[in-house]
Amino acid sequence: MSVGVPLVYVDPAYTSQERSGCQHIEKANRVDQARFICRECGVVAHADRKRFPRAAHRGQTVWNVGRESRAPATP
Protein backbone atom coordinates (compact mmCIF):
# COMPACT_ATOMS: atom_id res chain seq x y z
CA MET A 1 0.00 0.00 0.00
CA SER A 2 1.41 3.37 -1.00
CA VAL A 3 0.51 6.40 1.06
CA GLY A 4 1.66 9.41 -0.90
CA VAL A 5 5.08 7.93 -1.60
CA PRO A 6 6.01 7.82 -5.28
CA LEU A 7 7.32 4.51 -6.56
CA VAL A 8 9.32 4.23 -9.78
CA TYR A 9 10.45 0.96 -11.35
CA VAL A 10 14.12 0.97 -12.36
CA ASP A 11 15.64 -1.75 -14.50
CA PRO A 12 18.55 -3.02 -12.37
CA ALA A 13 20.34 -4.59 -15.36
CA TYR A 14 24.08 -3.93 -15.33
CA THR A 15 24.00 -1.53 -12.35
CA SER A 16 26.59 -3.69 -10.61
CA GLN A 17 28.89 -3.39 -13.64
CA GLU A 18 28.38 0.30 -14.45
CA ARG A 19 30.45 3.23 -13.18
CA SER A 20 28.05 6.11 -12.57
CA GLY A 21 30.63 8.83 -13.30
CA CYS A 22 31.83 7.73 -16.72
CA GLN A 23 28.88 5.36 -17.36
CA HIS A 24 31.23 2.62 -18.56
CA ILE A 25 29.65 -0.86 -18.37
CA GLU A 26 31.86 -3.92 -18.39
CA LYS A 27 31.55 -7.29 -16.67
CA ALA A 28 35.22 -7.09 -15.64
CA ASN A 29 34.48 -3.91 -13.61
CA ARG A 30 32.99 -6.13 -10.90
CA VAL A 31 36.18 -7.82 -9.70
CA ASP A 32 34.46 -9.91 -7.01
CA GLN A 33 31.52 -9.69 -4.60
CA ALA A 34 32.94 -6.67 -2.77
CA ARG A 35 35.28 -4.84 -5.19
CA PHE A 36 34.53 -2.60 -8.15
CA ILE A 37 37.30 -1.28 -10.40
CA CYS A 38 36.27 0.69 -13.49
CA ARG A 39 38.31 -0.48 -16.49
CA GLU A 40 37.69 2.87 -18.21
CA CYS A 41 38.55 5.51 -15.59
CA GLY A 42 40.22 3.43 -12.85
CA VAL A 43 37.91 4.27 -9.93
CA VAL A 44 38.16 1.69 -7.14
CA ALA A 45 35.29 1.30 -4.67
CA HIS A 46 33.14 -1.12 -2.73
CA ALA A 47 30.84 -2.75 -5.28
CA ASP A 48 27.58 -2.04 -3.45
CA ARG A 49 28.43 1.64 -3.02
CA LYS A 50 28.75 1.99 -6.78
CA ARG A 51 25.45 0.29 -7.51
CA PHE A 52 23.10 2.43 -5.43
CA PRO A 53 23.93 5.83 -6.99
CA ARG A 54 23.49 4.38 -10.48
CA ALA A 55 20.08 2.92 -9.64
CA ALA A 56 19.07 6.18 -7.94
CA HIS A 57 20.11 8.16 -11.03
CA ARG A 58 18.05 5.88 -13.25
CA GLY A 59 15.05 6.35 -10.96
CA GLN A 60 15.41 10.12 -11.03
CA THR A 61 15.60 10.07 -14.82
CA VAL A 62 12.43 7.97 -15.09
CA TRP A 63 10.66 10.24 -12.59
CA ASN A 64 11.65 13.43 -14.45
CA VAL A 65 10.59 12.03 -17.83
CA GLY A 66 7.22 11.11 -16.34
CA ARG A 67 6.75 14.65 -15.04
CA GLU A 68 7.28 16.25 -18.44
CA SER A 69 4.00 17.19 -20.06
CA ARG A 70 3.18 15.56 -23.36
CA ALA A 71 0.25 17.92 -23.98
CA PRO A 72 0.70 20.73 -26.48
CA ALA A 73 1.08 24.18 -24.95
CA THR A 74 -2.02 26.35 -25.12
CA PRO A 75 -1.60 29.82 -26.62
N, CA, C and O atoms as a GROMACS GRO file, in nm:
protein
  300
    1MET      N    1   0.084  -0.118   0.000
    1MET     CA    2   0.000   0.000   0.000
    1MET      C    3   0.089   0.124   0.000
    1MET      O    4   0.180   0.136   0.082
    2SER      N    5   0.064   0.213  -0.090
    2SER     CA    6   0.141   0.337  -0.100
    2SER      C    7   0.059   0.452  -0.044
    2SER      O    8  -0.057   0.472  -0.081
    3VAL      N    9   0.120   0.527   0.044
    3VAL     CA   10   0.051   0.640   0.106
    3VAL      C   11   0.126   0.767   0.070
    3VAL      O   12   0.204   0.818   0.151
    4GLY      N   13   0.103   0.817  -0.048
    4GLY     CA   14   0.166   0.941  -0.090
    4GLY      C   15   0.314   0.932  -0.119
    4GLY      O   16   0.382   1.034  -0.131
    5VAL      N   17   0.366   0.811  -0.131
    5VAL     CA   18   0.508   0.793  -0.160
    5VAL      C   19   0.521   0.746  -0.304
    5VAL      O   20   0.471   0.640  -0.338
    6PRO      N   21   0.589   0.824  -0.388
    6PRO     CA   22   0.601   0.782  -0.528
    6PRO      C   23   0.692   0.659  -0.541
    6PRO      O   24   0.792   0.646  -0.470
    7LEU      N   25   0.656   0.572  -0.631
    7LEU     CA   26   0.732   0.451  -0.656
    7LEU      C   27   0.763   0.446  -0.804
    7LEU      O   28   0.673   0.459  -0.887
    8VAL      N   29   0.889   0.427  -0.839
    8VAL     CA   30   0.932   0.423  -0.978
    8VAL      C   31   1.010   0.294  -1.000
    8VAL      O   32   1.103   0.264  -0.925
    9TYR      N   33   0.972   0.217  -1.102
    9TYR     CA   34   1.045   0.096  -1.135
    9TYR      C   35   1.172   0.134  -1.210
    9TYR      O   36   1.169   0.215  -1.302
   10VAL      N   37   1.284   0.074  -1.169
   10VAL     CA   38   1.412   0.097  -1.236
   10VAL      C   39   1.468  -0.038  -1.277
   10VAL      O   40   1.479  -0.128  -1.195
   11ASP      N   41   1.504  -0.051  -1.402
   11ASP     CA   42   1.564  -0.175  -1.450
   11ASP      C   43   1.703  -0.188  -1.387
   11ASP      O   44   1.789  -0.104  -1.414
   12PRO      N   45   1.727  -0.290  -1.305
   12PRO     CA   46   1.855  -0.302  -1.237
   12PRO      C   47   1.966  -0.363  -1.324
   12PRO      O   48   2.078  -0.382  -1.276
   13ALA      N   49   1.936  -0.394  -1.449
   13ALA     CA   50   2.034  -0.459  -1.536
   13ALA      C   51   2.163  -0.379  -1.546
   13ALA      O   52   2.162  -0.260  -1.577
   14TYR      N   53   2.272  -0.445  -1.519
   14TYR     CA   54   2.408  -0.393  -1.533
   14TYR      C   55   2.447  -0.284  -1.432
   14TYR      O   56   2.554  -0.226  -1.445
   15THR      N   57   2.362  -0.256  -1.332
   15THR     CA   58   2.400  -0.153  -1.235
   15THR      C   59   2.522  -0.194  -1.154
   15THR      O   60   2.596  -0.108  -1.106
   16SER      N   61   2.543  -0.325  -1.137
   16SER     CA   62   2.659  -0.369  -1.061
   16SER      C   63   2.787  -0.364  -1.144
   16SER      O   64   2.897  -0.378  -1.090
   17GLN      N   65   2.773  -0.344  -1.274
   17GLN     CA   66   2.889  -0.340  -1.364
   17GLN      C   67   2.916  -0.199  -1.418
   17GLN      O   68   3.015  -0.177  -1.488
   18GLU      N   69   2.829  -0.104  -1.387
   18GLU     CA   70   2.838   0.030  -1.445
   18GLU      C   71   2.897   0.131  -1.347
   18GLU      O   72   2.858   0.134  -1.230
   19ARG      N   73   2.988   0.212  -1.394
   19ARG     CA   74   3.045   0.323  -1.318
   19ARG      C   75   2.958   0.444  -1.344
   19ARG      O   76   2.942   0.485  -1.459
   20SER      N   77   2.900   0.502  -1.239
   20SER     CA   78   2.805   0.612  -1.257
   20SER      C   79   2.870   0.738  -1.313
   20SER      O   80   2.805   0.813  -1.386
   21GLY      N   81   2.996   0.762  -1.282
   21GLY     CA   82   3.063   0.883  -1.330
   21GLY      C   83   3.085   0.882  -1.480
   21GLY      O   84   3.044   0.975  -1.549
   22CYS      N   85   3.151   0.778  -1.529
   22CYS     CA   86   3.183   0.773  -1.672
   22CYS      C   87   3.084   0.686  -1.750
   22CYS      O   88   3.090   0.680  -1.873
   23GLN      N   89   2.993   0.619  -1.679
   23GLN     CA   90   2.888   0.536  -1.736
   23GLN      C   91   2.941   0.419  -1.818
   23GLN      O   92   2.874   0.368  -1.907
   24HIS      N   93   3.063   0.377  -1.787
   24HIS     CA   94   3.123   0.262  -1.856
   24HIS      C   95   3.068   0.134  -1.796
   24HIS      O   96   3.069   0.116  -1.674
   25ILE      N   97   3.019   0.043  -1.881
   25ILE     CA   98   2.965  -0.086  -1.837
   25ILE      C   99   3.056  -0.195  -1.891
   25ILE      O  100   3.081  -0.205  -2.011
   26GLU      N  101   3.104  -0.278  -1.799
   26GLU     CA  102   3.186  -0.392  -1.839
   26GLU      C  103   3.181  -0.496  -1.728
   26GLU      O  104   3.192  -0.463  -1.610
   27LYS      N  105   3.163  -0.621  -1.766
   27LYS     CA  106   3.155  -0.729  -1.668
   27LYS      C  107   3.280  -0.733  -1.580
   27LYS      O  108   3.271  -0.762  -1.461
   28ALA      N  109   3.396  -0.704  -1.638
   28ALA     CA  110   3.522  -0.709  -1.564
   28ALA      C  111   3.533  -0.598  -1.459
   28ALA      O  112   3.621  -0.604  -1.372
   29ASN      N  113   3.447  -0.496  -1.464
   29ASN     CA  114   3.448  -0.390  -1.361
   29ASN      C  115   3.419  -0.449  -1.223
   29ASN      O  116   3.474  -0.402  -1.123
   30ARG      N  117   3.334  -0.550  -1.217
   30ARG     CA  118   3.298  -0.613  -1.090
   30ARG      C  119   3.400  -0.725  -1.065
   30ARG      O  120   3.383  -0.838  -1.110
   31VAL      N  121   3.507  -0.690  -0.993
   31VAL     CA  122   3.618  -0.782  -0.970
   31VAL      C  123   3.573  -0.905  -0.891
   31VAL      O  124   3.604  -1.018  -0.929
   32ASP      N  125   3.502  -0.883  -0.782
   32ASP     CA  126   3.446  -0.991  -0.701
   32ASP      C  127   3.324  -0.936  -0.629
   32ASP      O  128   3.275  -0.829  -0.663
   33GLN      N  129   3.275  -1.009  -0.530
   33GLN     CA  130   3.152  -0.969  -0.460
   33GLN      C  131   3.162  -0.830  -0.398
   33GLN      O  132   3.062  -0.758  -0.392
   34ALA      N  133   3.281  -0.793  -0.352
   34ALA     CA  134   3.294  -0.667  -0.277
   34ALA      C  135   3.368  -0.556  -0.351
   34ALA      O  136   3.356  -0.439  -0.313
   35ARG      N  137   3.444  -0.587  -0.454
   35ARG     CA  138   3.528  -0.484  -0.519
   35ARG      C  139   3.480  -0.447  -0.658
   35ARG      O  140   3.439  -0.532  -0.737
   36PHE      N  141   3.488  -0.316  -0.685
   36PHE     CA  142   3.453  -0.260  -0.815
   36PHE      C  143   3.572  -0.177  -0.862
   36PHE      O  144   3.618  -0.088  -0.791
   37ILE      N  145   3.622  -0.207  -0.980
   37ILE     CA  146   3.730  -0.128  -1.040
   37ILE      C  147   3.690  -0.098  -1.184
   37ILE      O  148   3.679  -0.188  -1.266
   38CYS      N  149   3.668   0.030  -1.214
   38CYS     CA  150   3.627   0.068  -1.349
   38CYS      C  151   3.746   0.053  -1.445
   38CYS      O  152   3.852   0.110  -1.423
   39ARG      N  153   3.725  -0.024  -1.549
   39ARG     CA  154   3.831  -0.048  -1.649
   39ARG      C  155   3.851   0.073  -1.740
   39ARG      O  156   3.951   0.080  -1.812
   40GLU      N  157   3.758   0.167  -1.737
   40GLU     CA  158   3.769   0.287  -1.820
   40GLU      C  159   3.842   0.401  -1.749
   40GLU      O  160   3.937   0.457  -1.803
   41CYS      N  161   3.798   0.435  -1.628
   41CYS     CA  162   3.855   0.552  -1.559
   41CYS      C  163   3.939   0.516  -1.436
   41CYS      O  164   4.006   0.602  -1.380
   42GLY      N  165   3.936   0.387  -1.394
   42GLY     CA  166   4.022   0.343  -1.285
   42GLY      C  167   3.969   0.361  -1.144
   42GLY      O  168   4.041   0.332  -1.049
   43VAL      N  169   3.847   0.408  -1.127
   43VAL     CA  170   3.791   0.427  -0.993
   43VAL      C  171   3.780   0.292  -0.923
   43VAL      O  172   3.734   0.194  -0.981
   44VAL      N  173   3.823   0.289  -0.797
   44VAL     CA  174   3.816   0.169  -0.714
   44VAL      C  175   3.722   0.198  -0.598
   44VAL      O  176   3.735   0.300  -0.531
   45ALA      N  177   3.625   0.108  -0.575
   45ALA     CA  178   3.529   0.130  -0.467
   45ALA      C  179   3.466  -0.002  -0.425
   45ALA      O  180   3.485  -0.105  -0.489
   46HIS      N  181   3.392   0.003  -0.315
   46HIS     CA  182   3.314  -0.112  -0.273
   46HIS      C  183   3.202  -0.129  -0.375
   46HIS      O  184   3.138  -0.031  -0.412
   47ALA      N  185   3.179  -0.250  -0.419
   47ALA     CA  186   3.084  -0.275  -0.528
   47ALA      C  187   2.943  -0.226  -0.497
   47ALA      O  188   2.878  -0.168  -0.585
   48ASP      N  189   2.894  -0.247  -0.377
   48ASP     CA  190   2.758  -0.204  -0.345
   48ASP      C  191   2.744  -0.053  -0.338
   48ASP      O  192   2.635   0.000  -0.363
   49ARG      N  193   2.848   0.017  -0.304
   49ARG     CA  194   2.843   0.164  -0.302
   49ARG      C  195   2.835   0.222  -0.442
   49ARG      O  196   2.786   0.334  -0.459
   50LYS      N  197   2.882   0.151  -0.540
   50LYS     CA  198   2.875   0.199  -0.678
   50LYS      C  199   2.738   0.172  -0.738
   50LYS      O  200   2.692   0.245  -0.826
   51ARG      N  201   2.672   0.067  -0.692
   51ARG     CA  202   2.545   0.029  -0.751
   51ARG      C  203   2.430   0.122  -0.713
   51ARG      O  204   2.350   0.158  -0.798
   52PHE      N  205   2.422   0.161  -0.588
   52PHE     CA  206   2.310   0.243  -0.543
   52PHE      C  207   2.300   0.376  -0.616
   52PHE      O  208   2.191   0.409  -0.664
   53PRO      N  209   2.408   0.454  -0.628
   53PRO     CA  210   2.393   0.583  -0.699
   53PRO      C  211   2.347   0.566  -0.843
   53PRO      O  212   2.272   0.650  -0.894
   54ARG      N  213   2.390   0.459  -0.909
   54ARG     CA  214   2.349   0.438  -1.048
   54ARG      C  215   2.200   0.410  -1.055
   54ARG      O  216   2.130   0.464  -1.141
   55ALA      N  217   2.151   0.324  -0.966
   55ALA     CA  218   2.008   0.292  -0.964
   55ALA      C  219   1.926   0.416  -0.928
   55ALA      O  220   1.820   0.439  -0.985
   56ALA      N  221   1.976   0.495  -0.833
   56ALA     CA  222   1.906   0.618  -0.794
   56ALA      C  223   1.901   0.716  -0.910
   56ALA      O  224   1.798   0.782  -0.931
   57HIS      N  225   2.008   0.727  -0.986
   57HIS     CA  226   2.011   0.816  -1.102
   57HIS      C  227   1.909   0.771  -1.207
   57HIS      O  228   1.839   0.852  -1.265
   58ARG      N  229   1.903   0.640  -1.230
   58ARG     CA  230   1.805   0.588  -1.325
   58ARG      C  231   1.664   0.620  -1.279
   58ARG      O  232   1.579   0.659  -1.360
   59GLY      N  233   1.637   0.604  -1.150
   59GLY     CA  234   1.505   0.635  -1.096
   59GLY      C  235   1.469   0.781  -1.112
   59GLY      O  236   1.356   0.814  -1.147
   60GLN      N  237   1.565   0.869  -1.088
   60GLN     CA  238   1.541   1.012  -1.103
   60GLN      C  239   1.512   1.046  -1.249
   60GLN      O  240   1.425   1.128  -1.277
   61THR      N  241   1.583   0.983  -1.340
   61THR     CA  242   1.560   1.007  -1.482
   61THR      C  243   1.419   0.965  -1.522
   61THR      O  244   1.350   1.038  -1.593
   62VAL      N  245   1.377   0.846  -1.478
   62VAL     CA  246   1.243   0.797  -1.509
   62VAL      C  247   1.138   0.891  -1.450
   62VAL      O  248   1.039   0.924  -1.515
   63TRP      N  249   1.160   0.934  -1.326
   63TRP     CA  250   1.066   1.024  -1.259
   63TRP      C  251   1.054   1.156  -1.336
   63TRP      O  252   0.943   1.203  -1.359
   64ASN      N  253   1.166   1.215  -1.374
   64ASN     CA  254   1.165   1.343  -1.445
   64ASN      C  255   1.099   1.332  -1.582
   64ASN      O  256   1.025   1.422  -1.622
   65VAL      N  257   1.123   1.223  -1.653
   65VAL     CA  258   1.060   1.203  -1.783
   65VAL      C  259   0.908   1.193  -1.765
   65VAL      O  260   0.832   1.245  -1.847
   66GLY      N  261   0.864   1.125  -1.660
   66GLY     CA  262   0.722   1.111  -1.634
   66GLY      C  263   0.654   1.242  -1.598
   66GLY      O  264   0.534   1.258  -1.619
   67ARG      N  265   0.731   1.336  -1.542
   67ARG     CA  266   0.675   1.465  -1.504
   67ARG      C  267   0.662   1.560  -1.622
   67ARG      O  268   0.585   1.656  -1.615
   68GLU      N  269   0.734   1.535  -1.728
   68GLU     CA  270   0.728   1.625  -1.844
   68GLU      C  271   0.591   1.610  -1.912
   68GLU      O  272   0.544   1.499  -1.935
   69SER      N  273   0.531   1.720  -1.942
   69SER     CA  274   0.400   1.719  -2.006
   69SER      C  275   0.413   1.681  -2.152
   69SER      O  276   0.502   1.728  -2.222
   70ARG      N  277   0.323   1.596  -2.196
   70ARG     CA  278   0.318   1.556  -2.336
   70ARG      C  279   0.210   1.635  -2.412
   70ARG      O  280   0.196   1.624  -2.534
   71ALA      N  281   0.134   1.714  -2.337
   71ALA     CA  282   0.025   1.792  -2.398
   71ALA      C  283   0.081   1.916  -2.467
   71ALA      O  284   0.175   1.977  -2.416
   72PRO      N  285   0.025   1.952  -2.580
   72PRO     CA  286   0.070   2.073  -2.648
   72PRO      C  287   0.041   2.198  -2.564
   72PRO      O  288  -0.060   2.205  -2.494
   73ALA      N  289   0.127   2.292  -2.572
   73ALA     CA  290   0.108   2.418  -2.495
   73ALA      C  291  -0.010   2.495  -2.553
   73ALA      O  292  -0.028   2.501  -2.675
   74THR      N  293  -0.088   2.553  -2.466
   74THR     CA  294  -0.202   2.635  -2.512
   74THR      C  295  -0.155   2.779  -2.532
   74THR      O  296  -0.075   2.829  -2.453
   75PRO      N  297  -0.204   2.844  -2.636
   75PRO     CA  298  -0.160   2.982  -2.661
   75PRO      C  299  -0.210   3.080  -2.558
   75PRO      O  300  -0.181   3.199  -2.567
   0.00000   0.00000   0.00000
